[in-house]
Amino acid sequence: MDVRIEPGDITAIAVDAIVNAANSSLMGGGGVDGAIHRRGGPAILQECRRLRERQLPDGLPAGQAIATTAGDLPARWVIHTVGPVHSTSEDRSDTLISCYRESLRVAVAVGARSVSFPLISAGVYGWPIDDAARIAVQTVTSMATRIEGTVTEVVLVPFGERAEAAFRAHLS
């Protein structure tokens, strides 16, 4: 599996599946989530509403992932995952690791060969950028042997220079 870094706008990268750092409501929000919903158009929100009505009445739990259409995005699917809010009194690393693992599992299930990831939980959820990048890179690269032959490309999409530097430091 090829893992590479492509800084910029995750909504403009042509991949099979874009991972969305969603909130549990799946109804859109700020940051990556808002950008994906805006650029992807109403089809994503409509499908998220159906998921909430039929499968997820209480929302998507942190660490889990689910796929929807990508609407107008240059992808086939959006894989929504809810990262944990960072805590200094409780270790929530396993939940953050689960976001990456479950997103890759869903990517395999829908038949995606290429997947792009933002830096999950490092925005408004307050996870320190360097640690979030370490967890992302370690988890994605450790999953490579488990999903070999299915997902062949992972694109890490940092937003900003600090996130890019953190991804590069941990990928090298």
N, C-alpha and C positions, 0 to 999 in steps of 0.2 A: 504494500500500500504506500502510495506517495503522499507525504504530508508536506504541505508548503504554506507559506505565509503570503497573503495578498492584502496589503493595507487598503483601506478605503470603505466604500459603501457596500455592505453585504447584499443590499437589494439589487445591485447592478452586476453581480457575478453570476455567470452562466454555469450552473451546476444542476444536478438532478434534484437535490433537496437542500433547502436552506433551513438551518436550525434557528428557531426563534427563542430568544430569552424572554419568555412570556410571563405574565402573572397568572395566578390560578384561575381567574375568571375567564380567560381566553378572549376577552372582549376588546383587546387592544390596550394601549397605555402609552408610556413615554419611551424614549430611547429606541433600541433595536425593535422592540415590539410595535411601537407606534409607526416606525418607518416601514416595517413589513406590511402592516395593515393598510397604511396609506398607499404605498406603491403597488401592493397586490390587488387593491380594489375590494369591492363589496363581497365577492365570492368567498374570500377567506372568512370574513365575519359571519356570513350566512352559514357556512359549514361549522364554525365554532359554536354558533347558537344552537344548531342541531345537536352537536355533541353534548352541550350542556343540558339540553332538554331530554335527550335519550340515554346518555351514558354517564355523564359527569354532573349530576345535579348540584354537587357541592364544590365543583371546580376540579382542576387538575392538581393532584398533590405534588409537592416539591419532590424532585428527583425522578419523576415519571415523565414520559414523552408520548405524544400522539401526533399522527399526521393528518393534514388536510390538503386540499388543493392549494396551489400557489397563486391562483388567480392570474393577474397580469404580470407577475414576476418572471424573470428568465429561468424558471425552474419548473419542475412538475409538482413538487410537494413542498409544503412547509411542515417541519417537524417542530412542534411546540414543546418546550420543556420549561419547568419552573425551578429556578435555582433557589437555594436557601439564602435567607438574609444572614449576613455575617454576624457572628456573636463572639465576644471576647470571653464569655463565661461558659460557652458550650461548643464543643468541636462538632461542626456540621460538615466536615470534609467528605464524609461518606455520601451525603446527599448530593454534594456538588459532583463527586465522581460519578454517581448514579445518573446525573443529567447527561453526561457524555456517553456513558455505556448504553443507557436506554435509548438515547437518540440514535446511536449507531445500530442498535438492535432493530429499531423501527425502520431505519434506512434500509437494512437488509430485507426486512419483511415486505417493504413496498417495492423493492427491486432497484433502489438507487445505487448507482455506481460512483457518483461524486457527491460530496456533502460539504457545505460550508458551515463553519461555526463562528459565532461571536465569542467574546470573552464573557462567559456566563457568570452572573452575580457580581461582577466588578463595577457595575454602574451604581444605580440608586440602592442596590442591596448591600453595598459597602464592603464587598470582599476586597482585601488588598490585592492590587493588580499583579504583583510579582507572584504571590501565592496562587492566585486564580490561574495565571498562565502556566505555572508549574503543574498544577493539577490537570489542566486541560491537555498539555503536551504529554505528560506521563500516561494519562488514561487513554488518549487516542492512540499513542504508539504501542501501548501494551495490548490494545484490542486488535492490532494489525494481524496477528497470527490467528486469532479467533474468527475473523471475518474475511480471511484471505480468499480471493476469488470473487467476492461479492462487491463490497465497497473498495474501489481501487484508488480513489483520490479523496483526501481530506484537505480542505482549504481553511486555514485559520485566518480570520479576518479581524485584525485589530482596528480599533477606532482610536486614533491618536498615537503620538510618538511613544509615550510611556508604555502603552499596551504592546506596540510593535517591538520595542526593545525587550520587553519581558518575554514575549513569544520567542524572539530570536535567541535570547540567552538560554532558554530552556530547550529549544529545538536543536541547538548546535552540539 
